Amino acid sequence: MPKPIDFDLASFLPYVLNRAAEESSVEFARVYKDRYGLLRTEWRVLFHLGQGGEMTATGIGQISGIHKTKVSRAVAALQKRRYLSKTQSAQDRRQEFLRLTDQGLRVFAELAKEAEGYNRRLLNQFTPNERIDLLKFLRKLGG
């Protein structure tokens, strides 16, 4: 029988970060899923458009790290719900600009307000200095 490998998964940073991300996003996921029927990628695309205004799917993929296939699916779902509209580029007919509709902007505003409150509750678990350090360290890892 081979000797077990001595490895502490609980100290493996990618595992710890993944667990923290999953645990910290569960409650907020209920808000966007239960209230609006959105999936994780859909709310992320919605938020990028809400913050960035008009963007391409490629641009969203680049800044979010979401694979282009998933962005495309999210865009189609958001368009079906009438949360976003597409406009074809005059310079390149293969490129489409995405923009939130008035309905999409309302959903974004409501979810952004919920997200701010949720974020505040999460960060209130830490002292002010811990909050600064936590965000600094996570941004450093995130690039």
KEMARNU-683703 format. One record per residue (C-alpha): residue number from 1; residue in three letters; z, x, y. Coordinates in Angstrom, 2 decimals. Layout:
<sites>
<site><seq>NUM</seq><type>ALA</type><c3>Z</c3><c1>X</c1><c2>Y</c2></site>
...
</sites>
This chain:
<sites>
<site><seq>1</seq><type>MET</type><c3>0.00</c3><c1>0.00</c1><c2>0.00</c2></site>
<site><seq>2</seq><type>PRO</type><c3>-0.94</c3><c1>1.47</c1><c2>3.39</c2></site>
<site><seq>3</seq><type>LYS</type><c3>1.82</c3><c1>2.34</c1><c2>5.80</c2></site>
<site><seq>4</seq><type>PRO</type><c3>2.12</c3><c1>-0.21</c1><c2>8.67</c2></site>
<site><seq>5</seq><type>ILE</type><c3>0.89</c3><c1>1.05</c1><c2>12.01</c2></site>
<site><seq>6</seq><type>ASP</type><c3>3.61</c3><c1>1.37</c1><c2>14.63</c2></site>
<site><seq>7</seq><type>PHE</type><c3>2.21</c3><c1>-0.67</c1><c2>17.52</c2></site>
<site><seq>8</seq><type>ASP</type><c3>4.15</c3><c1>-2.84</c1><c2>19.96</c2></site>
<site><seq>9</seq><type>LEU</type><c3>1.87</c3><c1>-5.72</c1><c2>20.92</c2></site>
<site><seq>10</seq><type>ALA</type><c3>4.48</c3><c1>-7.01</c1><c2>23.37</c2></site>
<site><seq>11</seq><type>SER</type><c3>4.03</c3><c1>-3.79</c1><c2>25.38</c2></site>
<site><seq>12</seq><type>PHE</type><c3>0.22</c3><c1>-3.74</c1><c2>25.23</c2></site>
<site><seq>13</seq><type>LEU</type><c3>-0.76</c3><c1>-4.47</c1><c2>28.84</c2></site>
<site><seq>14</seq><type>PRO</type><c3>-3.95</c3><c1>-6.49</c1><c2>28.15</c2></site>
<site><seq>15</seq><type>TYR</type><c3>-1.97</c3><c1>-8.73</c1><c2>25.80</c2></site>
<site><seq>16</seq><type>VAL</type><c3>0.91</c3><c1>-9.15</c1><c2>28.27</c2></site>
<site><seq>17</seq><type>LEU</type><c3>-1.49</c3><c1>-9.92</c1><c2>31.13</c2></site>
<site><seq>18</seq><type>ASN</type><c3>-3.39</c3><c1>-12.44</c1><c2>29.02</c2></site>
<site><seq>19</seq><type>ARG</type><c3>-0.18</c3><c1>-14.21</c1><c2>27.99</c2></site>
<site><seq>20</seq><type>ALA</type><c3>1.03</c3><c1>-14.28</c1><c2>31.59</c2></site>
<site><seq>21</seq><type>ALA</type><c3>-2.30</c3><c1>-15.67</c1><c2>32.77</c2></site>
<site><seq>22</seq><type>GLU</type><c3>-2.33</c3><c1>-18.36</c1><c2>30.09</c2></site>
<site><seq>23</seq><type>GLU</type><c3>1.28</c3><c1>-19.39</c1><c2>30.63</c2></site>
<site><seq>24</seq><type>SER</type><c3>1.01</c3><c1>-19.42</c1><c2>34.42</c2></site>
<site><seq>25</seq><type>SER</type><c3>-2.18</c3><c1>-21.51</c1><c2>34.42</c2></site>
<site><seq>26</seq><type>VAL</type><c3>-1.15</c3><c1>-24.26</c1><c2>31.97</c2></site>
<site><seq>27</seq><type>GLU</type><c3>0.45</c3><c1>-26.60</c1><c2>34.50</c2></site>
<site><seq>28</seq><type>PHE</type><c3>-2.35</c3><c1>-26.25</c1><c2>37.04</c2></site>
<site><seq>29</seq><type>ALA</type><c3>-4.94</c3><c1>-26.80</c1><c2>34.29</c2></site>
<site><seq>30</seq><type>ARG</type><c3>-3.41</c3><c1>-30.23</c1><c2>33.71</c2></site>
<site><seq>31</seq><type>VAL</type><c3>-4.02</c3><c1>-31.11</c1><c2>37.35</c2></site>
<site><seq>32</seq><type>TYR</type><c3>-7.73</c3><c1>-30.30</c1><c2>37.46</c2></site>
<site><seq>33</seq><type>LYS</type><c3>-8.35</c3><c1>-31.51</c1><c2>33.91</c2></site>
<site><seq>34</seq><type>ASP</type><c3>-6.35</c3><c1>-34.76</c1><c2>33.95</c2></site>
<site><seq>35</seq><type>ARG</type><c3>-7.14</c3><c1>-35.79</c1><c2>37.50</c2></site>
<site><seq>36</seq><type>TYR</type><c3>-10.79</c3><c1>-34.73</c1><c2>37.73</c2></site>
<site><seq>37</seq><type>GLY</type><c3>-11.89</c3><c1>-34.00</c1><c2>34.16</c2></site>
<site><seq>38</seq><type>LEU</type><c3>-12.80</c3><c1>-30.43</c1><c2>35.10</c2></site>
<site><seq>39</seq><type>LEU</type><c3>-12.88</c3><c1>-27.50</c1><c2>32.73</c2></site>
<site><seq>40</seq><type>ARG</type><c3>-11.58</c3><c1>-24.06</c1><c2>33.76</c2></site>
<site><seq>41</seq><type>THR</type><c3>-15.01</c3><c1>-22.66</c1><c2>34.63</c2></site>
<site><seq>42</seq><type>GLU</type><c3>-15.90</c3><c1>-25.80</c1><c2>36.58</c2></site>
<site><seq>43</seq><type>TRP</type><c3>-12.84</c3><c1>-25.63</c1><c2>38.81</c2></site>
<site><seq>44</seq><type>ARG</type><c3>-13.44</c3><c1>-21.91</c1><c2>39.38</c2></site>
<site><seq>45</seq><type>VAL</type><c3>-17.05</c3><c1>-22.54</c1><c2>40.44</c2></site>
<site><seq>46</seq><type>LEU</type><c3>-15.88</c3><c1>-25.43</c1><c2>42.63</c2></site>
<site><seq>47</seq><type>PHE</type><c3>-13.31</c3><c1>-23.16</c1><c2>44.32</c2></site>
<site><seq>48</seq><type>HIS</type><c3>-15.81</c3><c1>-20.36</c1><c2>44.92</c2></site>
<site><seq>49</seq><type>LEU</type><c3>-18.15</c3><c1>-22.81</c1><c2>46.60</c2></site>
<site><seq>50</seq><type>GLY</type><c3>-15.27</c3><c1>-24.38</c1><c2>48.51</c2></site>
<site><seq>51</seq><type>GLN</type><c3>-14.28</c3><c1>-20.99</c1><c2>49.87</c2></site>
<site><seq>52</seq><type>GLY</type><c3>-17.70</c3><c1>-19.36</c1><c2>50.15</c2></site>
<site><seq>53</seq><type>GLY</type><c3>-19.85</c3><c1>-22.24</c1><c2>51.28</c2></site>
<site><seq>54</seq><type>GLU</type><c3>-23.45</c3><c1>-21.99</c1><c2>50.14</c2></site>
<site><seq>55</seq><type>MET</type><c3>-23.95</c3><c1>-19.55</c1><c2>47.26</c2></site>
<site><seq>56</seq><type>THR</type><c3>-26.24</c3><c1>-18.90</c1><c2>44.33</c2></site>
<site><seq>57</seq><type>ALA</type><c3>-25.12</c3><c1>-19.18</c1><c2>40.72</c2></site>
<site><seq>58</seq><type>THR</type><c3>-25.77</c3><c1>-15.44</c1><c2>40.40</c2></site>
<site><seq>59</seq><type>GLY</type><c3>-23.50</c3><c1>-14.76</c1><c2>43.38</c2></site>
<site><seq>60</seq><type>ILE</type><c3>-20.73</c3><c1>-16.87</c1><c2>41.87</c2></site>
<site><seq>61</seq><type>GLY</type><c3>-21.08</c3><c1>-15.00</c1><c2>38.59</c2></site>
<site><seq>62</seq><type>GLN</type><c3>-20.87</c3><c1>-11.64</c1><c2>40.34</c2></site>
<site><seq>63</seq><type>ILE</type><c3>-17.73</c3><c1>-12.37</c1><c2>42.35</c2></site>
<site><seq>64</seq><type>SER</type><c3>-15.96</c3><c1>-14.35</c1><c2>39.63</c2></site>
<site><seq>65</seq><type>GLY</type><c3>-16.82</c3><c1>-12.34</c1><c2>36.54</c2></site>
<site><seq>66</seq><type>ILE</type><c3>-17.94</c3><c1>-15.54</c1><c2>34.80</c2></site>
<site><seq>67</seq><type>HIS</type><c3>-20.95</c3><c1>-15.12</c1><c2>32.48</c2></site>
<site><seq>68</seq><type>LYS</type><c3>-24.15</c3><c1>-16.64</c1><c2>33.89</c2></site>
<site><seq>69</seq><type>THR</type><c3>-24.47</c3><c1>-19.12</c1><c2>31.02</c2></site>
<site><seq>70</seq><type>LYS</type><c3>-21.01</c3><c1>-20.50</c1><c2>31.73</c2></site>
<site><seq>71</seq><type>VAL</type><c3>-21.75</c3><c1>-20.67</c1><c2>35.46</c2></site>
<site><seq>72</seq><type>SER</type><c3>-24.94</c3><c1>-22.61</c1><c2>34.70</c2></site>
<site><seq>73</seq><type>ARG</type><c3>-23.06</c3><c1>-25.09</c1><c2>32.53</c2></site>
<site><seq>74</seq><type>ALA</type><c3>-20.38</c3><c1>-25.54</c1><c2>35.18</c2></site>
<site><seq>75</seq><type>VAL</type><c3>-23.00</c3><c1>-26.05</c1><c2>37.88</c2></site>
<site><seq>76</seq><type>ALA</type><c3>-24.74</c3><c1>-28.71</c1><c2>35.78</c2></site>
<site><seq>77</seq><type>ALA</type><c3>-21.43</c3><c1>-30.52</c1><c2>35.15</c2></site>
<site><seq>78</seq><type>LEU</type><c3>-20.45</c3><c1>-30.39</c1><c2>38.84</c2></site>
<site><seq>79</seq><type>GLN</type><c3>-23.89</c3><c1>-31.63</c1><c2>39.87</c2></site>
<site><seq>80</seq><type>LYS</type><c3>-23.64</c3><c1>-34.51</c1><c2>37.38</c2></site>
<site><seq>81</seq><type>ARG</type><c3>-20.33</c3><c1>-35.50</c1><c2>39.00</c2></site>
<site><seq>82</seq><type>ARG</type><c3>-22.06</c3><c1>-35.23</c1><c2>42.38</c2></site>
<site><seq>83</seq><type>TYR</type><c3>-19.67</c3><c1>-32.49</c1><c2>43.51</c2></site>
<site><seq>84</seq><type>LEU</type><c3>-22.47</c3><c1>-30.08</c1><c2>44.37</c2></site>
<site><seq>85</seq><type>SER</type><c3>-26.09</c3><c1>-30.08</c1><c2>45.42</c2></site>
<site><seq>86</seq><type>LYS</type><c3>-28.87</c3><c1>-27.55</c1><c2>44.93</c2></site>
<site><seq>87</seq><type>THR</type><c3>-31.47</c3><c1>-26.41</c1><c2>47.43</c2></site>
<site><seq>88</seq><type>GLN</type><c3>-34.41</c3><c1>-24.29</c1><c2>46.40</c2></site>
<site><seq>89</seq><type>SER</type><c3>-34.89</c3><c1>-21.04</c1><c2>48.32</c2></site>
<site><seq>90</seq><type>ALA</type><c3>-37.94</c3><c1>-21.01</c1><c2>50.60</c2></site>
<site><seq>91</seq><type>GLN</type><c3>-38.45</c3><c1>-17.29</c1><c2>49.87</c2></site>
<site><seq>92</seq><type>ASP</type><c3>-38.00</c3><c1>-17.38</c1><c2>46.09</c2></site>
<site><seq>93</seq><type>ARG</type><c3>-38.56</c3><c1>-20.63</c1><c2>44.22</c2></site>
<site><seq>94</seq><type>ARG</type><c3>-36.60</c3><c1>-19.29</c1><c2>41.23</c2></site>
<site><seq>95</seq><type>GLN</type><c3>-33.44</c3><c1>-19.12</c1><c2>43.34</c2></site>
<site><seq>96</seq><type>GLU</type><c3>-31.30</c3><c1>-22.14</c1><c2>44.18</c2></site>
<site><seq>97</seq><type>PHE</type><c3>-28.53</c3><c1>-22.35</c1><c2>46.73</c2></site>
<site><seq>98</seq><type>LEU</type><c3>-25.48</c3><c1>-24.36</c1><c2>45.71</c2></site>
<site><seq>99</seq><type>ARG</type><c3>-23.30</c3><c1>-26.25</c1><c2>48.13</c2></site>
<site><seq>100</seq><type>LEU</type><c3>-20.45</c3><c1>-28.72</c1><c2>47.70</c2></site>
<site><seq>101</seq><type>THR</type><c3>-21.23</c3><c1>-32.32</c1><c2>48.61</c2></site>
<site><seq>102</seq><type>ASP</type><c3>-18.82</c3><c1>-34.35</c1><c2>50.73</c2></site>
<site><seq>103</seq><type>GLN</type><c3>-17.26</c3><c1>-35.62</c1><c2>47.51</c2></site>
<site><seq>104</seq><type>GLY</type><c3>-17.02</c3><c1>-32.06</c1><c2>46.16</c2></site>
<site><seq>105</seq><type>LEU</type><c3>-15.38</c3><c1>-30.92</c1><c2>49.40</c2></site>
<site><seq>106</seq><type>ARG</type><c3>-12.79</c3><c1>-33.70</c1><c2>49.09</c2></site>
<site><seq>107</seq><type>VAL</type><c3>-12.00</c3><c1>-32.68</c1><c2>45.50</c2></site>
<site><seq>108</seq><type>PHE</type><c3>-11.80</c3><c1>-29.03</c1><c2>46.56</c2></site>
<site><seq>109</seq><type>ALA</type><c3>-9.43</c3><c1>-29.88</c1><c2>49.43</c2></site>
<site><seq>110</seq><type>GLU</type><c3>-7.16</c3><c1>-31.92</c1><c2>47.15</c2></site>
<site><seq>111</seq><type>LEU</type><c3>-7.11</c3><c1>-29.27</c1><c2>44.44</c2></site>
<site><seq>112</seq><type>ALA</type><c3>-6.63</c3><c1>-26.46</c1><c2>46.96</c2></site>
<site><seq>113</seq><type>LYS</type><c3>-3.55</c3><c1>-28.21</c1><c2>48.29</c2></site>
<site><seq>114</seq><type>GLU</type><c3>-2.21</c3><c1>-28.58</c1><c2>44.73</c2></site>
<site><seq>115</seq><type>ALA</type><c3>-3.06</c3><c1>-24.94</c1><c2>44.00</c2></site>
<site><seq>116</seq><type>GLU</type><c3>-1.19</c3><c1>-23.72</c1><c2>47.09</c2></site>
<site><seq>117</seq><type>GLY</type><c3>1.94</c3><c1>-25.62</c1><c2>46.06</c2></site>
<site><seq>118</seq><type>TYR</type><c3>1.66</c3><c1>-24.40</c1><c2>42.48</c2></site>
<site><seq>119</seq><type>ASN</type><c3>1.14</c3><c1>-20.82</c1><c2>43.61</c2></site>
<site><seq>120</seq><type>ARG</type><c3>4.19</c3><c1>-21.07</c1><c2>45.86</c2></site>
<site><seq>121</seq><type>ARG</type><c3>6.31</c3><c1>-22.31</c1><c2>42.92</c2></site>
<site><seq>122</seq><type>LEU</type><c3>5.12</c3><c1>-19.45</c1><c2>40.73</c2></site>
<site><seq>123</seq><type>LEU</type><c3>5.77</c3><c1>-16.82</c1><c2>43.39</c2></site>
<site><seq>124</seq><type>ASN</type><c3>9.22</c3><c1>-18.25</c1><c2>44.17</c2></site>
<site><seq>125</seq><type>GLN</type><c3>10.36</c3><c1>-16.77</c1><c2>40.85</c2></site>
<site><seq>126</seq><type>PHE</type><c3>10.20</c3><c1>-13.36</c1><c2>42.55</c2></site>
<site><seq>127</seq><type>THR</type><c3>11.85</c3><c1>-11.75</c1><c2>45.53</c2></site>
<site><seq>128</seq><type>PRO</type><c3>9.63</c3><c1>-11.17</c1><c2>48.59</c2></site>
<site><seq>129</seq><type>ASN</type><c3>9.25</c3><c1>-7.47</c1><c2>47.68</c2></site>
<site><seq>130</seq><type>GLU</type><c3>8.47</c3><c1>-8.30</c1><c2>44.05</c2></site>
<site><seq>131</seq><type>ARG</type><c3>5.75</c3><c1>-10.72</c1><c2>45.23</c2></site>
<site><seq>132</seq><type>ILE</type><c3>4.13</c3><c1>-8.00</c1><c2>47.32</c2></site>
<site><seq>133</seq><type>ASP</type><c3>4.30</c3><c1>-5.50</c1><c2>44.45</c2></site>
<site><seq>134</seq><type>LEU</type><c3>3.08</c3><c1>-8.00</c1><c2>41.85</c2></site>
<site><seq>135</seq><type>LEU</type><c3>0.01</c3><c1>-8.95</c1><c2>43.85</c2></site>
<site><seq>136</seq><type>LYS</type><c3>-0.68</c3><c1>-5.30</c1><c2>44.73</c2></site>
<site><seq>137</seq><type>PHE</type><c3>-0.50</c3><c1>-4.21</c1><c2>41.09</c2></site>
<site><seq>138</seq><type>LEU</type><c3>-2.62</c3><c1>-7.09</c1><c2>39.80</c2></site>
<site><seq>139</seq><type>ARG</type><c3>-5.28</c3><c1>-6.51</c1><c2>42.47</c2></site>
<site><seq>140</seq><type>LYS</type><c3>-5.33</c3><c1>-2.84</c1><c2>41.54</c2></site>
<site><seq>141</seq><type>LEU</type><c3>-5.96</c3><c1>-3.71</c1><c2>37.89</c2></site>
<site><seq>142</seq><type>GLY</type><c3>-8.51</c3><c1>-6.36</c1><c2>38.84</c2></site>
<site><seq>143</seq><type>GLY</type><c3>-10.63</c3><c1>-3.96</c1><c2>40.83</c2></site>
</sites>
